[in-house]
Amino acid sequence: MRGCNNFCTYCIVPYTRGREKSRNADDIINEINLIYKKGGLDITLLGQNVNSYDYKGLDFPALLNRIVKETDIPRIRFLTSHPKDLSDKLIDTIFSAKRICKSLHLPVQSGSDRILTKMNRGYKISRYKGVINRIRNVDKEFVITTDIIVGFPGETEEDYNMTLELVNDIRYDFAYMFRYSPRVGTPAAKFKDQIPEEIKLNRLNKLIDIQNSISYDKNREMIGKTYEVFFEGISKRNSKELSGRTDGNKIVVYNGEYSRTAKVVIKSIRGHTPFGLKI
């Protein structure tokens, strides 16, 4: 799908790409089957907000179910999900089919309800955390990633600390972290309570340090466990090593003979990258 109907106050997408428009479901199915026929093993359904997919009454969980039933593609991914539209029906669909990957990119943007309101995000942190808890109650190793903006206009130290508390509480596997940058034509660019650049950078750097530590710890928890890895290429640092991706969308470097898929036991963490051996 293309476009967006949400009009977050910091985002230019609705103005440049227009309103949401969902692709024909039959075309999506046909394209996936063609990809698989040509050797593809892993597809990603893309949209500014895939949760709001609607083609002639067919919603996103129903589309996923059609893909599971009408294609043989081994791995099905999707992004991006908007927290306000992530339904119980979608969560149930993810867990009902093994081929739907157990990873979710769920942008939170801020840990402060006040800032989320200024951003026009349409949800509160209590709902967001409820979604995460429901998922992790079923699968503690479910991979969750996010987007976070710091230094949004009017963000106080208290607001910022709420974001840090949320990050420490949820313990994301990975996060894309940004300092707020005004986009001409968006409401937030006209807000008068802009944050000085130095403060934004300090807040961002502290957040990055915290999240990097969490990401490292989450990857260390992989040591000793075995994962199915789909080959993607040769390791950038060692031409004798292979690189692939887990169901949880994590890149793994490993030793062993080439095969399109492999069972890999994680032995160590190099930097932030899990390293293992094909078994």
Buried (B, 14 or more C-beta within 10 A) or exposed (E): BBBBEBEBBBBBBBEEEEEBEBBEBEEBBEEBBEBBEEEBBBBEBEBBBBBBBBBEEBBBBBBBBBBBEBBEBBBBBBBBBBBBBBEEEBBEBBEEBEBBBBBBBBBBBBBBBBBBBBBBBBBBBEEBBEBBEEBBEEEEBBBBBBBBBBBBBBBEEEBBEBBBEBBEEBBBBBBEBBBBEEBEEBBBBEBEEBBEEEBBEBBBEEBBEBBBEBBEEBBBBBBEEEBBBBBEEBBEEEEEBBBBBBBBBBBBBBBBEEEEEBBBBBBEBEEEBBBBBBE
